[in-house]
Amino acid sequence: MNFKKLLQPGKIGSMELKNRMVMPGMGTNLAAADGTVSDVIVNYYARRANGGVGLIITEVCCPDPLGRVIQGEIEATEGKFMPGLSRIPHAVHSGGAKVCLQLAHGGCFASESVTGERPITPSGVGTMQLPNENPRTMTIEDIKELIEKYGQAAGRAKICGFDAIELHGAHGYMPLQFLSSYTNKRTDEYGGSLENRARFALETIKSIKKHTGKNFPLIYRLSADEDVPNGITLEEACRFAKMAEEAGADAIHVSAGTWDSRLHKYNAVMSGQESPEGKNLSKGVATSMWVPPNYTPRGTLISLAAAVKKVVSVPVLAVCSITPEMGEDILSKGDADFISIGRQNIADPDYPNKIRQGKPESIRRCLRCNECLGEVMKNNGISCAVNPEAGKEYEGYVTVAPTKSKKKVAVIGGGPAGIQAALTAAERGHDVTLYEKNNKLGGALHYVTIPDFKLDYRDYMKYLINSALNSNIAIELNTCADKELIKANKFDTVIVATGAYPSMPKAIKASNNTLDALDVLDNKVTTGNSVIVCGAGLVGCEVAMVLAEEGKKVTMIDMLPTAAPDLAIYTKWVLDSKLAELGIDVRVNHKITEIAANKVYCQSNDTDIVYEADSVVTALGLKSDRDILDDLRNNLVGVEIIPVGDVNSPRKIIQAVHEGFHAGRRI
């Protein structure tokens, strides 16, 4: 595909950009606890600048200490933060990109546990996600003071060398809390009509311009649809966008949502009070409205950007799970002027350079698994399932250095852990042979990629396999490696990535006539029209969704208290919604005692229950396949043996990839 439009230079105000690819602001939690810039956050941005992106918009930076949302958030509240802040422009400019500081005040999201004080909000209205907070209503003096603080922070950013400011007025941050009738109940000049509710944002734009100069670029990030009661609609957003342009905004960055988006609907559906029909829950709930997981189609907010572009004359930035290919199409149609591509920048910071070099097939594609967001929400630093270096850039323990002592390395198992281990070991310069017992690479990832809602995983598997095929790794398919083979070939190191296999808990009495979930996904077996899926972990949920999409009547049963409890919460809300939309009957807190060919016997609340269906599918967990590992350890002397991935313990792809990477890196 030709990426002529993405690679075309562009301008936002006075700022010239080398291409149309923008990295939007994404929280990393990598700043120091005192709000100062850390080495790791500087390295994080430097790495992405080196990858070829045109503009980097930083994560949230609070203009006021009361606005901090996460512990590891950078500040621009005082001059003492400027020495650290100035390191970010130096780092980004060294890589050839421009950098924009995103100013954001959390308002009701800035919890007392982070700031030490009650949150301040336009009307004392909080958020459903922080029900124990007690926000206070801002006075006129508070409002004027905060507007001035935004301007002062922007002035510091300009002195520090930033090329632009982004005023975060989306996702529920303070300007949106004023703009939206959902959170703004004021009756003074800052409440009521749209013009009054817009006053805070417009005065903040003018304050920033006063402190930076009228020619210093300002991007306004806008939620063009909130989907909350009395929230901002697209019609109001378009009217506001014109006001923002008149006030001095040089570009509009169009997103959507707030922390409470669709949560009212989600809670009503999950409690059984309402039907999921027509509520768009699987298109995102709360944060997943603008950080959608793989269960949500890509590009769900493109139409909002296109609508805003029709009413303003300044550039418009489109965002929301946009691939480079989609971005090129959006620009070609004139629906936006710049394309913000977020999580892909985390997964592969070199993707812009790969596009420029005409090698899009070599891009390590983002899974949209939201492990990155999940880590931040757990108060950890950002991480990535497919990029072990993310959040640890240029640290010694992720550096893949040329080996000083070439080894002969065998990797047993061609799943993600094995392929990643082989790639990293080969990159170091070792002589690597990859053994796979089946006739193709992919391992268990093959099953994961079958459903259409896992297209992102399918793309990643293609990347892994193509990377292996285009490397100097010797690949042996249809080969069961054992101790004799290892001895005969005189390997120095063996990386064992044999994965795991489906297992049945010993406490359950099971018939031999049940169907395995992986066989169902792979179309090796067929089910009847009514199906019971035993197991509500991620595998159980996904096979249930596949069957329901085929029109089957599906009941899913597990002793777990909820479906897929290990998912990041915002991803889980979308999964729950999709289960509901597909009409899957989810029965949790059910202890399965016996499974027959068409019956499942359970206990729940001390009551015996029997469910019947045409077919029963089991997805009750995995057991590590350790036979080869144990045999090698017991019979080989003088050979380094390293287990990686599910052979250690069945877990998620992030552990498989990271363990494989580090095994290949350190040998």
N, C-alpha and C positions, 0 to 999 in steps of 0.2 A: 504494500500500500504506500502511496505517496503522501508524505506528511508536510506538504508545502506550506499549508496554512499555519500549522503548529510551529514551524520553524521560522516563520516570518517575524521580523522585528516589529515592535509596537511601542506605544507611548501611553502613559497614564499621567495626565498633566504634563509637567516638565520632565518627568522621569522616562528615559529611554530604556527599553528592555530588548534583549537580544533575541528573544522568542516569546511565544504566547503561552508558555507553560509556567504555571504558578504553583508553588507549594503553599497551601493555605495554613492558617494557624491550627496547630494541634497540640493539646497538652501533653507534656512529657514527664512532669514531676522531677526534672533533673536539676533544677536550681537548688542552691543551698537553702537550708531551713530558714535562714534569716533574710531570704529574698535576693541575695546576691547571686551574680552569675558564676557558675562553677566551670571548671575545666571541661567536664563531660558535656555540658550543654553547648559550649563553644565548639567542641569537636563534632558534636552531632550536627550542628548547622554547617560547619566547614565541609563535612563529608558530603552533604547534599548539594552545596554550592559547586563542589568539584564534579558532581554528576551531570552538570549542564543545564539545570533549571534556570529560567530567566529571572524569576522573582521569588524570594522566600519571605513569607509573612510569619513572624514569630508566633509562638504560643501566647496566651494571655499574659499581659503585664499590667499589674494594678497601678492606677494613678493615686490610690489612697489606701493606707493599710487596712481600712475596714472592708476593702473590696476583694481581699484574697479568698480564693475558693479552695485551692489545694495547698498543701504544705510546701511543696517544691515549686512555688510560683515566683517568677522574677518580679521585681519592683522597680518603679521609676519615681518613687514618692519623694525622694530627697537627693541632694547632690552627692551624698556618700555612695549612692548606687552607680554613679556615672562611670567610674573607672572600670568596673566590671562590664557594664552595658556596652561600653565602647569596644570591647573585645569582639563582640558579635559582628559588627560591620567590618572590622579588619578581617575576620575569618571568612566571612561570606564574600567580600570583595576580592580576596585572594583567589577564590575559585571562579571569579568571573560573573557572579550573579549580583543582583541588587537585593536590598533587604529592607523590609517594612516592619516597624514595631507595632504590634497590636495592643491597643489600650483597652482594658476591660475591667469593669467593676461588677462584682457578682451580685450586689444587692442582697436579695433574700437567699441567694445561694452561698453567700459568704458566712458560713456558720460560726457560731461562738467558739466552737472547739478549735477552729483555725485562727480566728482573729483575736479571741479573748473578750470580745464585746458583742452585744446584740446586733444582729444585722439591721441595716437601714434600708427602707424601701419607700416608694412613693406614698403608699397608703397602709402600711403595716400588714400587707398581704404576703404570706409566705408561699412555700412550695410543698406539694404533696410528698416530695421525696425527703424533706426535712421536717417532719411533723412536730418535732419537739422544740423547734426554734421559736423564739418570741420576738419577731422583728418589730421595730418601732417606725412610726411614720416620720418622714423627713419634714423639717420645717423649711420655710423659704430660705432662711439663712443657710441651712444644710445644703440646699439645692445650689444656691449661688456659690458656696464654698467648693462644692464638688466640681462644678463646671469650671471654676478657675483651676482646680487641681489637675483636671484633664489637660488644660492648656499648658500649665507649667510642666507637666510630665512630657508632653509633646515637644516643648522647647528643649528640654534636656536631651530627648532622643535625637533631635536635629544636631545639637552640639556634639553628641556622641558619634555622629557619622551615619545615622540611619538615613535612608533615601526617601522614606515616606512614613506616614502614620495610617494605620487602619483603626477606625473607631468601631469597636464591636457593639453593634446594635441588634445582633441576632441572638438566637438560642437562649433568650431570657435574661441577657445581661442588662444592666441598668437602663440604657436608652430604650430598650424594648419594654421594660417594666413600666416606664412612663408612657410609651406609645400605645400600649395595649389596655383596653378596658377590662381585661381579665385581671390585671394587677393594679391598675390605676383607677381609684375611686374618688379622686380629689374633686373638689368643687371650686378651686381657685383657678388662677391663670394657667396652671400646669395640669388641669384635668378637664374632663367634659368632652368638648368637640375634638375632632382629629387635629385641628390647628393648635389647640391648647396642649393636647397630649404630645404633640410633636415638638413643643417648645423646648423641652430639655435637650433633646438631640440636636436641634438646630442651633441653640445657643452654645452647645458644646462644640459643634463644628466651627462656629465663629470664634470661640475661645482658642481652639487649636490653631486656627489661621492667624489669630492675633499674635500668638507666641511663636509661630514658625515662619510667618510671612505668607502672603496670599499665593505665592508660586510654589510653595512646598506641597507636594502631593498628599492628598488625603483620600483614602478609600473608606467608604461606609459599608459595613457588613450588615445586611438586612435580612430579617426573616420575613419572607413574602407570604407566609401562611403559617398560623400557629396551630390551628385545629384544637382549640380549647374554647370553652364557653365565653362568648363575647370577645374572642381574641382577634388579632389582626387577620384580615382577609386579603386576598390578592388585590382586590379593587382598592382598598385602603393603602396597601403597600405601594401600589403604583402612584397613587396621589402623593404619598410621603416621599417617594424617590425623587419626584420633581421638586418638592420642597428642599430636599437635601442637596440637590444639584444647585438650586438657586442660592442656598446658604454657603456653598463653596466646595461641596464634595466633588472630587475629580474622577471618581469611579464608584460604581455600585456593585458590591459583591453579594450576589443573590443566593441566599440559603433559605431555610425554613425551620420552624419548630422552636420549642422551649422545653424546659425540663418536665413540664406537665402535659406536653402534647399527647393527646389521645389516652392519657392515663385514666380519665374519667370513664371513657368507653371501655378500656381494657378491664378495669375493675368491675364494671357492670356485667361484662361478658363472662369473666372468670367466676363471678359469684352466681351466674345462672340467671341474672335478672333480665338480661337482654340478649338478643341474637347477635352474632358477629357480622351478619350480612350488611354490606354497605358501609362498614366503619373503617375500612382501609387499614386495619391494625397490622396486617403483615407487611405494609409499606413503611412501618416504623412506629415505634412507641417511644415517647420522650426522646432521649439522646439518639436512639437508633433512627429517628426521622431524618437526621442529617449525617449519621454515621451508620448507614444500613448494613446489616450482615448479609451473608450469602443467600439467605432465604428471601430476600427482597430484590426485585429487579433493579438493575443498574439505571442510573440517570433519571430517577423519579422526580427531580426538581428542575430539570432542563426547561420545562414549559414555563416555570415561574421566571427564570432568567429571560426567556424570549419575550414574555409579556412586559417585563420591566424595560427591556431594551427598546420597545416600541414607543415608550413615553419619555425617555431621556436622551440627551445628546452626548453624554459622557460615556466612556467605555463601561461595559458590563462584564462581570466575571461570573461564569457558570461553575457549579460545583455539585458533587454528590455521586460518588462511585462511577466516575467517568473514566473510561479507558482511553488511551491515546487515540485509538481508532474512532471512538465515539467523539472525542474532542475535535478531531479533524473534520468530521461530518458537521458538528455544531457550528464551527467557524465557517465552513463552506456555505451553510444555509443562512448565515448571518444572524443566528440566534444569540450569539455572544461574541465578545471581542477577545477574551482571554479564558483559558481553561484551568481551573484549579483542580489539581490531582493530588490528593492527600496521602492516604495510606500506601499507595503505590510508591511514593517517595520513601516511605519507611522500609518497605519490602525490598526495593531495589533503587537506591539513590542514583544509579547510573542510567536509569531508563531514558532520560532526555538525550544523553550521548549516544545510546544505542539506536534511538530513533534517527538522530542526525547521521549516524554511520550506516543507516539502512539495514539494521539488524534487529527489528522488533521481535523476532522469534527468540532472541536471546534474553528478553526481559524476564526477570524472575517475578512472576505475577502474584499480586496480593490475593490472599484467600478470602478476605473480608470476614475472617473468623473473629475479629475484634479482641484478640489477645492483647493487642497494644493498649486499647482503651481499658480492658479489664484489669491490666496491671496497674494503670494509673489510678483507677477507682479503688484498688486495694491499697492505695497509698505507697505503691512501689514505683520505681522508675520505669519508663516505657521499655517495652520489649517487642519482639516480633517472632511469630511462629516460623517464618521461612528465612529470616535474616538474623543469624545469631549475633551479628555485630551491632545491631540497632540498639542505641542507648549506651553503647560501650566503645564507640568509635575511637580508633587509634590507641586503645589500651593494649598493653603487652599480651594479655591473656586472650585476645581475639586476633592477634596478628598472625597471618599465614606467611611465614618466612621460608625462604628456600632452605632445604635441608643441608646439613653439613655432612651427613652420613646416609647415603642412599640405601633404602631397605627394600626388600621384596615383601610386598604386602598382599594378603588375601582378604577379601571382604566377602563374607557369606551372607547372602540375602540381598535382594534387589528392590527393597522397599525404600521409603524416604530416608530412613536412618542409614541404610547401607549405601545408597547412591551418594548421599551427602558426604559420608565418610570417605568413599572412594574418590569423589571429586576433590575434596580438600587434601587428601594424601597425595593425589596426583599433582595438584597444584604446587605442593611443596617439592615435587621432583622425585617422589618414590615410584617404584615399579609396581603398579597395582593391577591385580586381577580380581574381577567381580564375578562371583558365582551365584547363579539363580536357578533354583530347582525347576521352575516353570518355564514356559516357552516365551515369556515376555517379562519385562521389567515393570515395576510398580508396586508389587507386594499387595498389602491390604489396602493401599491407596486406590487400587483399581476399583474396589467395591464402593469406596467413598465417592468416587467420581461418576458413578452410574446415573444417579438422579439428576434431572435437569436443573434442580435448584442447587446443585453442587458444581456448576460449570466453572466456577473459580478454581476449585480443586482440580478439575480436569485440565485447565490451562497450566496449573502449576506442575501437574504430573508430566505433561508434555515438555515443559521446560526442563525438568529433571532428567527425563529420558534423553531428550535431544542433547543436553549438556554432556551426558555420559557418552552418547554415541559419537559426539564431535570431539571428545577428549582422546588422550592416549591410553585410556583404561582398556585393558583386555577384558572383554565381556564373554562369559561362558554361560549360555542358557542351557536349560534341560540338564543341569549338572548338580548332583547332590554332593557337595563337598564333605569329605570326612577326614579322619586322621591319616589314612593312607595317602590320600591326595596331597594333604598338607606336607607330610613327610617327603613324599616323592618329589615335590616341587621346591623343597627346601625354603619355605617361607620363613621370614624373620618375625613377622607380626601377623596375627589373624584378628580381624574385627568381625565379631559375630553379631549379625543383625537378622536373626531368624524369626523375629516377631512373636506372634501369639496366635492361638486358635480358639474357636468357640468352646465354651465349657458350660457344663450343667452343675449347679450347686448340689452337693451331696445330700442336702436336706430335702431335696425335691425328688419325689418318685416320678419318673418320666417314661412315657411310651417311646418305642423306637419309630413310631409313625409320625412324629412331629417334624416340622420343616425348619431348617436352619435359616436364619435371617440373611446370611451372606449368599446362600444358594437362591433365595427368593430374589434378592437384588440382582443377581447375575443371570436370572431367568433360566436357571437350571431345573427349577421345579415350578409348578403352578399351584395356585390356591383356589379354593372355592369362592363363592360370592360373599360369604361372611367369614371373617378372619379374627382370631384372637392373637394378639402379639404379646408374648410374655416377656416383659422387660421394658422399662421406660427410660433407660439410659439413651444416649444419643443415637446408637444404632437402632434401638427399638423405635424411637420416635421417627427416624428417617424411613425405615422400612414401612412403618404404619402410614406415613404420608404418601409414599410411593403407591401403596395399595389403595389408599383412599382416592388418590388422583386417577386410578384406574376404574373407579366407581365401586370399589368393594366397601362393604359395611365393616368397619374396623373397631375393635375394642382393644385397648392397651391396658395391661395390668402389671403392677409392681408394688413391692413393699416400700419403695421409696416414698417420701412425703410429697414429692413433686416430680414432674418430668424433667429430665436432663438437668439435675441440680448443679452440675459442674460448669455449666455455661456461664459466661459473663452475663450479668443481669439484663443488660439492654438487648443482647442477642436472645436471651431466654424469653423475654417478653414477646419478641417477634415469633419465636418458635411456638410458644403457647398459643399465640393468636392464629398461627397457621394450622395448628392441630384443631382449634375450634372451628375455623373457617371450613376445614375439610370434613367436619362432622365426626371426628374421631372421639369415641367415648373413652375418656381417660379415667382409669380406676387406680388411684394410688392408695397407699396405706393398706394394701391387700397382700397378705403373706400367702404365696403360692405353696401348696403342700403336695399337689399331684397334678401331672399333666398327661392327658390321654390324647388320642388322635383327634378328637373333636370336643373335648371337655377340659376345663381347667377348674380345679378345686382350690378354694382359697379360704382364708380366715381374715375377717376384718371386724374390729370391735367385738371380739369374742363370739362372732357369728360365722357359721359355716356357709359359704356361698359357692354355687356351681355356675360357671358360664359355659355356654355351648355355641359352637360355630361349625362351619364346614371344614375349616382348617385351623391348625394351631401352629404359630411360628414362634420359635424361641430366640431371644436375644438377651440372655441372662449373664453375659459377661465373657471375658476371655482369660485364657491361661497361658502364661509364657511358654514358648516352645524351646526348652532348654536342653533337649537331648544331645544335640551336637556340641553345645557349649560344655556340658558336663563331661562328655566323652573326650573332648580335646583337653580339658583341664586335667583329667585323670590319666591321660596317656601321652601327652606331649611334654617334653622337658626342654627347656631352653628356648621356647617360643613364646613371645609376648601375646597374650590373649586378652582382647578388650570387648566386652559385651556392650551393645548400644541399643537403644530403643525399647520396644515392648518385650524383648527377651529378658530385660531386667525386671520390668513390671509393666503391665498394660496401662498405657496412659494416652496422652494426646499427641498430635503431630508436633507440637512445639518441643516436647521433650525428645522425640525421635530425631528431629532435625538438629537440635542443639547438641545432643550427645554424639551424633555422627560427626558433626563439624569438629567438635573438640577432640574426638578420638583421632581424626585425620590430621588435625593441627599439631597435636603434641607428640606424635610418634617420630 
